[in-house]
Amino acid sequence: MSTPTIAPPQRDPAEVAPADSYHKADPVWVYRDGWRAGVIEAASPRAVTVTYRPGSHLGTGVDTFTASYVTSRADEDPALDRREENALAHRRPRSGGDGASVLDGPQR
C-alpha cells in the first residue's frame, strides 16, 4: 500500500485497526500534517507511540497517536526500518577499571 490519501476524520471506522493490534517495530503511516512513515514503539488499547519522519529530512520525532491517525505501511523506509544498520553511531558500554560497565553505576 502506498501513502494513504484520506485524512483520519474521513476514514471508515470499520477499517481502522485497534491501537493494541500493533506491535513494537511494526511499520506504519501516521497522520501529522500529512501521512508520514513511522515505526511503532509501544501500543496500548487507546493509542500507539510512534517514531516517525516529520518531514523529508532524515530526522525523526516521537509522538502518541490514536488509532484513526495510524495505518499499516508496506512501503519500506530505509531511514526507519533499518535504524540499526543506518545508525551513525552506536552507544556501547565502556568498561571501568574493574571491568564493570560504566553504565551499570556503583555497586553497593
C-alpha positions in Angstrom: 0.0 0.0 0.0 1.4 3.4 -0.9 0.9 6.6 1.2 -2.7 6.9 2.3 -4.7 9.7 0.6 -7.7 10.1 3.0 -7.5 12.2 6.2 -8.3 10.5 9.5 -11.7 12.1 10.0 -12.8 10.7 6.6 -11.7 7.1 7.3 -14.3 4.4 7.7 -14.2 3.5 11.4 -14.8 -0.2 10.4 -11.4 -0.1 8.5 -9.4 1.4 11.4 -7.4 -1.2 13.3 -7.5 -1.0 17.1 -4.4 0.6 18.6 -3.5 -2.5 20.5 -3.4 -4.6 17.3 0.0 -3.0 16.5 3.3 -4.4 17.9 6.8 -2.9 18.5 8.7 -2.3 15.2 5.5 -2.6 13.0 5.9 -0.2 10.0 3.0 2.3 9.9 1.8 5.6 8.4 0.9 8.3 10.9 -1.0 11.4 10.2 0.8 14.6 11.3 0.4 17.4 8.8 0.0 14.7 6.1 0.8 11.0 6.2 4.4 10.2 7.4 6.3 6.9 7.6 6.7 5.6 11.1 7.5 2.6 13.3 5.6 1.5 16.4 7.5 1.9 19.7 4.6 0.8 22.0 0.9 0.2 21.9 -2.0 0.3 24.4 -5.7 -0.2 23.9 -6.2 3.5 23.4 -3.1 4.7 21.5 0.3 4.0 20.0 3.7 5.6 20.4 5.5 6.0 17.1 8.9 7.1 15.9 8.2 8.9 12.6 9.8 11.2 10.0 8.1 14.6 10.4 9.5 15.9 7.1 11.6 14.9 4.1 14.9 15.0 6.1 16.3 12.0 8.0 15.5 13.4 11.5 12.7 11.7 13.5 10.1 12.6 16.0 8.3 10.5 18.6 4.6 11.1 19.4 1.5 9.3 20.6 -1.4 8.8 18.2 -4.9 7.4 18.5 -5.9 4.5 16.1 -7.6 6.6 13.4 -4.3 8.5 12.9 -2.3 5.3 12.2 -2.5 2.7 9.5 -0.2 -0.2 8.4 2.6 0.5 6.0 4.1 -1.9 3.4 6.4 0.5 1.7 10.0 0.4 3.1 11.5 3.5 4.6 15.3 2.8 4.9 15.8 5.6 7.5 13.2 4.0 9.8 13.0 0.3 9.0 16.7 -0.5 9.4 17.7 2.1 12.0 20.5 -0.2 13.5 22.1 -0.7 10.1 21.9 3.0 9.2 22.8 4.4 12.6 25.6 6.9 12.6 26.8 5.9 16.0 26.1 3.1 18.4 26.4 3.6 22.2 28.4 0.9 23.6 29.1 0.4 27.3 32.6 1.3 28.4 34.4 -0.8 30.9 35.6 0.8 34.1 38.9 -0.1 35.7 37.4 -3.1 37.5 35.9 -4.5 34.3 32.3 -3.4 35.2 30.3 -1.4 32.8 30.4 2.4 33.5 26.7 2.4 32.6 26.0 0.0 35.5 26.6 2.6 38.2 28.2 2.0 41.6 27.8 -1.4 43.2 26.7 -1.4 46.8 
